[in-house]
Amino acid sequence: MATAKLPTLTKADFSALSEFRYQMRRFERFSEDAVQAEGITPLQYLLLLHIKGYPGRDWASVGELAERLQAKHHGVVALVSRCETMGLVERQPSQADKRRVEVHLLPAGEAVMARLAERHRAELLSLDGVFTIPRLSQDETA
């Protein structure tokens, strides 16, 4: 099966991609500043966010967090250890599978997440209509 050739990207396409990356980087910078004001690193924030936001339960395994963070298992173990030392998370052995370690938020981690989630929501709402996925030239026959 032959693949249809996509049209060459136009100046408008490059401008749209540039604007998208700019708005994405502005949001990332906002987030970095917000989390650092809370005394944590952006990676620690992402760890807490992925624990809090893990679908269907209030904890995540180290392996699941490594997947969400797109990081190596041993790096996530070290990150969890740093957050544990800060009193933000705790490890608990799984009741269902003794080989699995569950990572849970502690009250201090919950409080940090509540404050940061509110700030991030307000920032995202302020970007409504500004931060959009670019529409690039497409082959109409595809």
C-alpha positions as CSV (number, residue, x, y, z in Angstrom):
1,M,0.0,0.0,0.0
2,A,1.5,3.3,-1.1
3,T,1.6,6.1,1.4
4,A,0.3,9.4,0.3
5,K,3.0,12.1,0.3
6,L,2.2,14.9,2.8
7,P,2.5,18.4,1.4
8,T,5.6,20.4,2.2
9,L,5.2,22.4,5.4
10,T,4.5,26.0,4.8
11,K,5.7,29.1,6.6
12,A,2.4,29.2,8.4
13,D,2.9,25.6,9.6
14,F,6.3,26.5,11.0
15,S,4.8,29.6,12.6
16,A,2.1,27.5,14.2
17,L,4.6,24.9,15.5
18,S,6.8,27.7,16.8
19,E,3.9,29.4,18.6
20,F,2.8,26.0,20.1
21,R,6.3,25.3,21.4
22,Y,6.5,28.9,22.8
23,Q,3.2,28.6,24.6
24,M,4.2,25.1,25.9
25,R,7.5,26.4,27.2
26,R,5.9,29.4,28.8
27,F,3.6,27.0,30.7
28,E,6.5,24.8,31.7
29,R,8.4,27.9,32.9
30,F,5.4,29.0,35.0
31,S,5.2,25.5,36.4
32,E,8.9,25.4,37.2
33,D,8.7,28.7,39.1
34,A,5.5,27.6,40.9
35,V,7.0,24.3,42.2
36,Q,10.3,25.8,43.1
37,A,8.4,28.4,45.2
38,E,6.9,25.4,47.1
39,G,10.5,24.2,47.8
40,I,10.4,21.2,45.5
41,T,11.9,20.4,42.0
42,P,9.8,20.1,38.8
43,L,10.6,16.4,38.8
44,Q,9.4,16.0,42.4
45,Y,6.2,17.8,41.4
46,L,5.7,15.4,38.5
47,L,6.2,12.4,40.8
48,L,3.6,13.8,43.3
49,L,1.2,14.6,40.4
50,H,1.4,11.1,38.9
51,I,0.8,9.5,42.3
52,K,-2.2,11.8,43.0
53,G,-3.5,11.5,39.5
54,Y,-2.9,7.8,38.9
55,P,-6.1,6.3,37.4
56,G,-8.4,4.3,39.7
57,R,-6.4,4.5,43.0
58,D,-4.6,6.8,45.4
59,W,-1.1,5.3,44.9
60,A,1.2,4.1,42.2
61,S,4.0,1.6,42.0
62,V,7.6,2.6,41.3
63,G,7.4,0.9,37.9
64,E,4.2,2.8,37.0
65,L,5.8,6.0,38.1
66,A,8.8,5.3,36.0
67,E,6.6,4.8,32.9
68,R,4.6,8.0,33.6
69,L,7.9,9.9,34.1
70,Q,9.6,8.2,31.2
71,A,12.5,7.5,33.5
72,K,14.7,4.6,34.5
73,H,13.4,2.5,37.5
74,H,16.5,3.2,39.6
75,G,16.2,7.0,39.0
76,V,12.6,6.9,40.2
77,V,13.6,4.9,43.3
78,A,16.1,7.7,44.1
79,L,13.4,10.4,43.5
80,V,10.9,8.6,45.7
81,S,13.6,8.4,48.4
82,R,14.2,12.1,48.2
83,C,10.5,12.8,48.5
84,E,10.2,10.3,51.3
85,T,13.0,12.2,53.2
86,M,11.1,15.4,52.7
87,G,8.0,13.9,54.2
88,L,5.9,14.1,51.0
89,V,5.5,10.4,50.3
90,E,5.8,7.0,51.9
91,R,6.4,3.5,50.5
92,Q,4.1,0.7,51.6
93,P,4.4,-3.0,50.7
94,S,1.5,-4.1,48.5
95,Q,-1.1,-6.3,50.3
96,A,-1.9,-8.0,47.0
97,D,1.6,-8.6,45.7
98,K,4.5,-8.6,48.2
99,R,7.0,-7.9,45.4
100,R,5.3,-4.6,44.6
101,V,6.0,-1.4,46.6
102,E,3.2,1.2,46.6
103,V,4.1,4.9,46.8
104,H,1.5,7.0,48.7
105,L,1.2,10.7,49.3
106,L,1.5,11.9,52.9
107,P,-0.5,14.8,54.2
108,A,2.4,17.2,53.4
109,G,2.5,15.9,49.8
110,E,-1.3,16.3,49.6
111,A,-1.1,19.9,50.8
112,V,1.7,20.8,48.3
113,M,-0.4,19.2,45.5
114,A,-3.5,21.0,46.4
115,R,-1.7,24.4,46.3
116,L,0.1,23.6,43.1
117,A,-3.0,22.1,41.4
118,E,-4.9,25.3,42.0
119,R,-2.1,27.5,40.6
120,H,-1.8,25.3,37.5
121,R,-5.5,25.2,36.9
122,A,-5.7,29.0,37.1
123,E,-2.8,29.3,34.6
124,L,-4.3,26.7,32.2
125,L,-7.6,28.5,32.3
126,S,-5.8,31.8,31.5
127,L,-4.4,30.1,28.4
128,D,-7.7,28.9,27.0
129,G,-7.8,29.8,23.3
130,V,-4.1,30.8,23.3
131,F,-2.5,27.4,23.9
132,T,-4.0,25.2,21.1
133,I,-2.7,22.3,19.1
134,P,-1.5,23.6,15.7
135,R,-3.4,22.6,12.5
136,L,-0.7,21.7,10.0
137,S,-1.0,21.2,6.3
138,Q,-2.5,17.8,5.6
139,D,-2.9,15.7,2.5
140,E,-6.6,16.0,1.8
141,T,-6.7,12.5,0.1
142,A,-5.2,10.7,3.1
